[in-house]
Amino acid sequence: MPPAAPTLTPTTEAARPAPPTAAAPVLANVLYERKGGIAYVTVNRPKVLNALHTQTWADLRVAFEHAQNDATVRGVILTGAGDKAFIAGADISELAHATALDAERSSRFGQAVLGLIENLGKPVIAAVNGFALGGGCETAMACTIRIAVDSAKFGQPEVSLGLVPGGGGTQRLPRLVGKGRALQLILSGDMISAQEAHRIGLVNEIVAAPDLIARAEAILNKIGSNAPIAVKFALEAVNKGMETSQSEGLLLEASYFGLCASTDDKKEGTSAFLEKRAAQFHGR
């Protein structure tokens, strides 16, 4: 379970009661906990290095749907149980018996779960505490930000199993590190160190293992001090803009800029700046 965390709370939250929240889901393969404005999602299959199988994917979907629908959650930390693996990839014992139709359905389902994570409307930090291989690397790439311990390893080894990445690896990896580097990783199936992942832009930061969750909390607390509607629209502008031309992305950005300008948060933010005081955002 994650350690005690500082609460991610806007400056106005203490002055008004928190909205009611549904009970945290109890899942077979994923732990879910909320502290303050942070939801902690932990893949909990340490005996198999947190490998992903059908039920684990389903549990991840439930956990992230809960975080998305909980108005008190402002950000999510995703990690793996134990100190060896974030997610070491697919559960090969299940994959070995999959038919072509099974495999395609599994790929589409996993892609949908990672699409939910990527487009949650709230920042998600992958706290990579060990191996992030195959589906684990793909899961990390779907998160908003990736931080890793210095012993973490990354890779897309699917070709060594006679497969291609099926959870978005062929699409997200080139967008993060460039086509050439992505192809080298995908076609070789090589693992790379956290240091190399950081050098090529796959990882945002490397931190000492004891500081991993605390650093993720610090990042989310910083983001959480900003206007929540602006954070949501900034996430959407980047994610949707990556799928369009730059010209279309600029039009999208202008639309979000205009929408933000109509909010009470924009009035409060600009007033606070001019009055040299801390802004008190209400998320409206």
Contacts in CASP RR format, 6 or more apart in sequence:
PFRMAT RR
TARGET T0000
AUTHOR 0000-0000-0000
METHOD contacts of the structure
MODEL  1
MPPAAPTLTPTTEAARPAPPTAAAPVLANVLYERKGGIAYVTVNRPKVLN
ALHTQTWADLRVAFEHAQNDATVRGVILTGAGDKAFIAGADISELAHATA
LDAERSSRFGQAVLGLIENLGKPVIAAVNGFALGGGCETAMACTIRIAVD
SAKFGQPEVSLGLVPGGGGTQRLPRLVGKGRALQLILSGDMISAQEAHRI
GLVNEIVAAPDLIARAEAILNKIGSNAPIAVKFALEAVNKGMETSQSEGL
LLEASYFGLCASTDDKKEGTSAFLEKRAAQFHGR
1 31 0 8 1.000
1 33 0 8 1.000
1 40 0 8 1.000
1 42 0 8 1.000
2 33 0 8 1.000
2 35 0 8 1.000
2 40 0 8 1.000
2 42 0 8 1.000
2 77 0 8 1.000
2 79 0 8 1.000
2 213 0 8 1.000
3 213 0 8 1.000
3 214 0 8 1.000
4 35 0 8 1.000
5 35 0 8 1.000
5 36 0 8 1.000
5 38 0 8 1.000
5 40 0 8 1.000
5 213 0 8 1.000
5 214 0 8 1.000
5 217 0 8 1.000
6 217 0 8 1.000
6 221 0 8 1.000
7 35 0 8 1.000
7 36 0 8 1.000
7 37 0 8 1.000
7 38 0 8 1.000
8 36 0 8 1.000
8 37 0 8 1.000
8 38 0 8 1.000
8 74 0 8 1.000
8 75 0 8 1.000
8 217 0 8 1.000
8 220 0 8 1.000
8 221 0 8 1.000
8 224 0 8 1.000
9 36 0 8 1.000
9 37 0 8 1.000
10 74 0 8 1.000
10 224 0 8 1.000
10 225 0 8 1.000
10 228 0 8 1.000
10 280 0 8 1.000
10 281 0 8 1.000
10 282 0 8 1.000
10 283 0 8 1.000
11 225 0 8 1.000
11 278 0 8 1.000
11 279 0 8 1.000
11 280 0 8 1.000
11 281 0 8 1.000
12 280 0 8 1.000
12 281 0 8 1.000
12 282 0 8 1.000
18 72 0 8 1.000
19 71 0 8 1.000
19 72 0 8 1.000
21 34 0 8 1.000
21 70 0 8 1.000
21 71 0 8 1.000
21 72 0 8 1.000
22 66 0 8 1.000
22 69 0 8 1.000
22 70 0 8 1.000
24 32 0 8 1.000
24 33 0 8 1.000
24 34 0 8 1.000
24 66 0 8 1.000
25 32 0 8 1.000
25 62 0 8 1.000
25 63 0 8 1.000
25 66 0 8 1.000
26 32 0 8 1.000
27 59 0 8 1.000
27 62 0 8 1.000
27 63 0 8 1.000
28 55 0 8 1.000
28 59 0 8 1.000
29 43 0 8 1.000
29 44 0 8 1.000
29 45 0 8 1.000
29 53 0 8 1.000
29 55 0 8 1.000
29 56 0 8 1.000
29 59 0 8 1.000
30 41 0 8 1.000
30 42 0 8 1.000
30 43 0 8 1.000
30 44 0 8 1.000
30 56 0 8 1.000
30 59 0 8 1.000
30 60 0 8 1.000
30 62 0 8 1.000
30 63 0 8 1.000
31 40 0 8 1.000
31 41 0 8 1.000
31 42 0 8 1.000
31 44 0 8 1.000
31 81 0 8 1.000
32 39 0 8 1.000
32 40 0 8 1.000
32 41 0 8 1.000
32 42 0 8 1.000
32 63 0 8 1.000
32 66 0 8 1.000
32 67 0 8 1.000
33 39 0 8 1.000
33 40 0 8 1.000
33 42 0 8 1.000
34 40 0 8 1.000
34 67 0 8 1.000
34 70 0 8 1.000
34 72 0 8 1.000
34 73 0 8 1.000
36 72 0 8 1.000
37 72 0 8 1.000
37 73 0 8 1.000
37 74 0 8 1.000
37 75 0 8 1.000
38 73 0 8 1.000
38 74 0 8 1.000
38 75 0 8 1.000
38 76 0 8 1.000
38 77 0 8 1.000
38 217 0 8 1.000
38 220 0 8 1.000
39 63 0 8 1.000
39 66 0 8 1.000
39 67 0 8 1.000
39 70 0 8 1.000
39 73 0 8 1.000
39 75 0 8 1.000
39 76 0 8 1.000
39 77 0 8 1.000
40 76 0 8 1.000
40 77 0 8 1.000
40 79 0 8 1.000
41 60 0 8 1.000
41 63 0 8 1.000
41 64 0 8 1.000
41 67 0 8 1.000
41 76 0 8 1.000
41 77 0 8 1.000
41 78 0 8 1.000
41 79 0 8 1.000
42 78 0 8 1.000
42 79 0 8 1.000
42 80 0 8 1.000
42 81 0 8 1.000
43 50 0 8 1.000
43 52 0 8 1.000
43 56 0 8 1.000
43 60 0 8 1.000
43 78 0 8 1.000
43 79 0 8 1.000
43 80 0 8 1.000
43 81 0 8 1.000
43 86 0 8 1.000
43 87 0 8 1.000
44 50 0 8 1.000
44 80 0 8 1.000
44 81 0 8 1.000
45 51 0 8 1.000
45 56 0 8 1.000
45 81 0 8 1.000
46 80 0 8 1.000
46 81 0 8 1.000
46 82 0 8 1.000
46 84 0 8 1.000
46 85 0 8 1.000
48 88 0 8 1.000
48 91 0 8 1.000
49 84 0 8 1.000
49 85 0 8 1.000
49 87 0 8 1.000
49 88 0 8 1.000
49 89 0 8 1.000
49 131 0 8 1.000
50 80 0 8 1.000
50 81 0 8 1.000
50 85 0 8 1.000
50 86 0 8 1.000
50 87 0 8 1.000
50 88 0 8 1.000
51 87 0 8 1.000
51 88 0 8 1.000
51 89 0 8 1.000
51 90 0 8 1.000
51 91 0 8 1.000
51 92 0 8 1.000
52 87 0 8 1.000
52 89 0 8 1.000
52 90 0 8 1.000
52 91 0 8 1.000
52 135 0 8 1.000
52 136 0 8 1.000
52 139 0 8 1.000
53 90 0 8 1.000
53 91 0 8 1.000
53 94 0 8 1.000
54 94 0 8 1.000
54 106 0 8 1.000
54 109 0 8 1.000
56 91 0 8 1.000
57 106 0 8 1.000
57 109 0 8 1.000
57 110 0 8 1.000
57 113 0 8 1.000
60 113 0 8 1.000
60 117 0 8 1.000
60 139 0 8 1.000
61 112 0 8 1.000
61 113 0 8 1.000
61 116 0 8 1.000
64 76 0 8 1.000
64 113 0 8 1.000
64 116 0 8 1.000
64 117 0 8 1.000
64 120 0 8 1.000
64 124 0 8 1.000
65 116 0 8 1.000
67 73 0 8 1.000
67 75 0 8 1.000
67 76 0 8 1.000
67 120 0 8 1.000
67 122 0 8 1.000
68 116 0 8 1.000
68 120 0 8 1.000
68 121 0 8 1.000
68 122 0 8 1.000
73 122 0 8 1.000
74 122 0 8 1.000
74 220 0 8 1.000
74 223 0 8 1.000
74 224 0 8 1.000
74 228 0 8 1.000
75 122 0 8 1.000
75 123 0 8 1.000
75 124 0 8 1.000
75 125 0 8 1.000
75 220 0 8 1.000
75 223 0 8 1.000
75 224 0 8 1.000
76 120 0 8 1.000
76 122 0 8 1.000
76 123 0 8 1.000
76 124 0 8 1.000
76 125 0 8 1.000
77 124 0 8 1.000
77 125 0 8 1.000
77 127 0 8 1.000
77 213 0 8 1.000
77 216 0 8 1.000
77 217 0 8 1.000
77 220 0 8 1.000
78 117 0 8 1.000
78 124 0 8 1.000
78 125 0 8 1.000
78 126 0 8 1.000
78 127 0 8 1.000
78 139 0 8 1.000
78 143 0 8 1.000
79 86 0 8 1.000
79 126 0 8 1.000
79 127 0 8 1.000
79 128 0 8 1.000
79 129 0 8 1.000
79 212 0 8 1.000
79 213 0 8 1.000
80 86 0 8 1.000
80 87 0 8 1.000
80 127 0 8 1.000
80 129 0 8 1.000
82 129 0 8 1.000
83 129 0 8 1.000
83 130 0 8 1.000
83 209 0 8 1.000
84 130 0 8 1.000
84 131 0 8 1.000
85 129 0 8 1.000
85 130 0 8 1.000
85 131 0 8 1.000
85 132 0 8 1.000
86 126 0 8 1.000
86 127 0 8 1.000
86 128 0 8 1.000
86 129 0 8 1.000
86 130 0 8 1.000
86 131 0 8 1.000
86 132 0 8 1.000
86 136 0 8 1.000
86 139 0 8 1.000
86 140 0 8 1.000
86 152 0 8 1.000
87 131 0 8 1.000
87 132 0 8 1.000
87 133 0 8 1.000
87 135 0 8 1.000
87 136 0 8 1.000
87 139 0 8 1.000
87 140 0 8 1.000
88 131 0 8 1.000
88 132 0 8 1.000
88 133 0 8 1.000
88 136 0 8 1.000
89 131 0 8 1.000
89 133 0 8 1.000
89 134 0 8 1.000
89 135 0 8 1.000
89 136 0 8 1.000
89 137 0 8 1.000
90 134 0 8 1.000
90 135 0 8 1.000
92 161 0 8 1.000
95 103 0 8 1.000
95 106 0 8 1.000
95 161 0 8 1.000
98 106 0 8 1.000
103 163 0 8 1.000
107 166 0 8 1.000
107 167 0 8 1.000
110 166 0 8 1.000
110 167 0 8 1.000
111 166 0 8 1.000
111 167 0 8 1.000
111 168 0 8 1.000
114 138 0 8 1.000
114 139 0 8 1.000
114 142 0 8 1.000
114 167 0 8 1.000
114 168 0 8 1.000
115 142 0 8 1.000
117 124 0 8 1.000
117 139 0 8 1.000
117 142 0 8 1.000
117 143 0 8 1.000
118 124 0 8 1.000
118 142 0 8 1.000
118 143 0 8 1.000
118 144 0 8 1.000
118 239 0 8 1.000
119 235 0 8 1.000
119 236 0 8 1.000
119 239 0 8 1.000
121 232 0 8 1.000
121 235 0 8 1.000
121 236 0 8 1.000
122 231 0 8 1.000
122 232 0 8 1.000
122 235 0 8 1.000
123 144 0 8 1.000
123 145 0 8 1.000
123 219 0 8 1.000
123 220 0 8 1.000
123 223 0 8 1.000
123 231 0 8 1.000
123 235 0 8 1.000
124 142 0 8 1.000
124 143 0 8 1.000
124 144 0 8 1.000
124 145 0 8 1.000
125 143 0 8 1.000
125 144 0 8 1.000
125 145 0 8 1.000
125 146 0 8 1.000
125 147 0 8 1.000
125 216 0 8 1.000
125 219 0 8 1.000
125 220 0 8 1.000
126 132 0 8 1.000
126 139 0 8 1.000
126 140 0 8 1.000
126 143 0 8 1.000
126 145 0 8 1.000
126 146 0 8 1.000
126 147 0 8 1.000
127 147 0 8 1.000
127 148 0 8 1.000
127 212 0 8 1.000
127 213 0 8 1.000
127 216 0 8 1.000
128 140 0 8 1.000
128 146 0 8 1.000
128 147 0 8 1.000
128 148 0 8 1.000
128 149 0 8 1.000
128 152 0 8 1.000
128 154 0 8 1.000
128 194 0 8 1.000
128 203 0 8 1.000
129 148 0 8 1.000
129 149 0 8 1.000
129 152 0 8 1.000
129 209 0 8 1.000
129 212 0 8 1.000
130 148 0 8 1.000
130 149 0 8 1.000
130 151 0 8 1.000
130 152 0 8 1.000
130 153 0 8 1.000
131 152 0 8 1.000
131 153 0 8 1.000
132 139 0 8 1.000
132 140 0 8 1.000
132 148 0 8 1.000
132 152 0 8 1.000
132 153 0 8 1.000
132 154 0 8 1.000
132 155 0 8 1.000
133 153 0 8 1.000
133 154 0 8 1.000
133 155 0 8 1.000
133 156 0 8 1.000
133 157 0 8 1.000
133 191 0 8 1.000
134 155 0 8 1.000
134 156 0 8 1.000
134 157 0 8 1.000
134 158 0 8 1.000
134 165 0 8 1.000
134 169 0 8 1.000
135 165 0 8 1.000
135 166 0 8 1.000
135 167 0 8 1.000
137 154 0 8 1.000
137 155 0 8 1.000
137 156 0 8 1.000
137 169 0 8 1.000
137 173 0 8 1.000
138 156 0 8 1.000
138 165 0 8 1.000
138 166 0 8 1.000
138 167 0 8 1.000
138 168 0 8 1.000
138 169 0 8 1.000
138 172 0 8 1.000
140 146 0 8 1.000
140 154 0 8 1.000
141 168 0 8 1.000
141 169 0 8 1.000
141 172 0 8 1.000
141 173 0 8 1.000
141 176 0 8 1.000
141 202 0 8 1.000
142 168 0 8 1.000
142 172 0 8 1.000
144 235 0 8 1.000
145 204 0 8 1.000
145 219 0 8 1.000
146 202 0 8 1.000
146 203 0 8 1.000
146 204 0 8 1.000
147 203 0 8 1.000
147 204 0 8 1.000
147 205 0 8 1.000
147 206 0 8 1.000
147 207 0 8 1.000
147 212 0 8 1.000
147 215 0 8 1.000
147 216 0 8 1.000
147 219 0 8 1.000
148 154 0 8 1.000
148 194 0 8 1.000
148 197 0 8 1.000
148 198 0 8 1.000
148 203 0 8 1.000
148 205 0 8 1.000
148 206 0 8 1.000
148 207 0 8 1.000
148 212 0 8 1.000
149 194 0 8 1.000
149 206 0 8 1.000
149 207 0 8 1.000
149 208 0 8 1.000
149 209 0 8 1.000
149 212 0 8 1.000
150 194 0 8 1.000
150 195 0 8 1.000
150 206 0 8 1.000
150 207 0 8 1.000
150 208 0 8 1.000
150 209 0 8 1.000
151 194 0 8 1.000
151 209 0 8 1.000
152 193 0 8 1.000
152 194 0 8 1.000
152 197 0 8 1.000
152 203 0 8 1.000
153 191 0 8 1.000
153 192 0 8 1.000
153 193 0 8 1.000
153 194 0 8 1.000
154 191 0 8 1.000
154 192 0 8 1.000
154 193 0 8 1.000
154 194 0 8 1.000
154 197 0 8 1.000
154 202 0 8 1.000
154 203 0 8 1.000
155 185 0 8 1.000
155 189 0 8 1.000
155 190 0 8 1.000
155 191 0 8 1.000
155 192 0 8 1.000
156 165 0 8 1.000
156 169 0 8 1.000
156 173 0 8 1.000
156 185 0 8 1.000
156 186 0 8 1.000
156 189 0 8 1.000
157 189 0 8 1.000
157 190 0 8 1.000
157 191 0 8 1.000
158 164 0 8 1.000
158 165 0 8 1.000
158 166 0 8 1.000
158 186 0 8 1.000
158 189 0 8 1.000
159 186 0 8 1.000
159 187 0 8 1.000
159 188 0 8 1.000
159 189 0 8 1.000
160 189 0 8 1.000
164 170 0 8 1.000
164 186 0 8 1.000
165 173 0 8 1.000
165 186 0 8 1.000
169 186 0 8 1.000
170 182 0 8 1.000
170 186 0 8 1.000
173 182 0 8 1.000
173 185 0 8 1.000
173 186 0 8 1.000
173 202 0 8 1.000
174 180 0 8 1.000
174 182 0 8 1.000
174 183 0 8 1.000
175 242 0 8 1.000
176 182 0 8 1.000
176 201 0 8 1.000
176 202 0 8 1.000
177 185 0 8 1.000
177 200 0 8 1.000
177 201 0 8 1.000
177 202 0 8 1.000
181 200 0 8 1.000
184 190 0 8 1.000
185 192 0 8 1.000
192 200 0 8 1.000
192 202 0 8 1.000
194 203 0 8 1.000
194 206 0 8 1.000
195 206 0 8 1.000
197 203 0 8 1.000
198 204 0 8 1.000
198 205 0 8 1.000
198 206 0 8 1.000
205 215 0 8 1.000
207 215 0 8 1.000
223 231 0 8 1.000
224 231 0 8 1.000
226 281 0 8 1.000
227 260 0 8 1.000
227 263 0 8 1.000
227 265 0 8 1.000
227 266 0 8 1.000
227 268 0 8 1.000
227 269 0 8 1.000
227 279 0 8 1.000
227 281 0 8 1.000
227 283 0 8 1.000
228 265 0 8 1.000
228 281 0 8 1.000
228 283 0 8 1.000
229 260 0 8 1.000
229 263 0 8 1.000
229 265 0 8 1.000
229 283 0 8 1.000
229 284 0 8 1.000
230 260 0 8 1.000
230 263 0 8 1.000
230 265 0 8 1.000
230 266 0 8 1.000
233 256 0 8 1.000
233 259 0 8 1.000
233 260 0 8 1.000
234 256 0 8 1.000
236 256 0 8 1.000
237 249 0 8 1.000
237 252 0 8 1.000
237 253 0 8 1.000
237 256 0 8 1.000
240 249 0 8 1.000
240 252 0 8 1.000
241 248 0 8 1.000
241 249 0 8 1.000
241 252 0 8 1.000
241 253 0 8 1.000
244 252 0 8 1.000
260 266 0 8 1.000
263 283 0 8 1.000
263 284 0 8 1.000
264 282 0 8 1.000
264 283 0 8 1.000
264 284 0 8 1.000
265 281 0 8 1.000
265 282 0 8 1.000
265 283 0 8 1.000
265 284 0 8 1.000
268 279 0 8 1.000
268 280 0 8 1.000
268 281 0 8 1.000
268 282 0 8 1.000
269 279 0 8 1.000
269 281 0 8 1.000
272 278 0 8 1.000
272 279 0 8 1.000
272 280 0 8 1.000
273 279 0 8 1.000
END
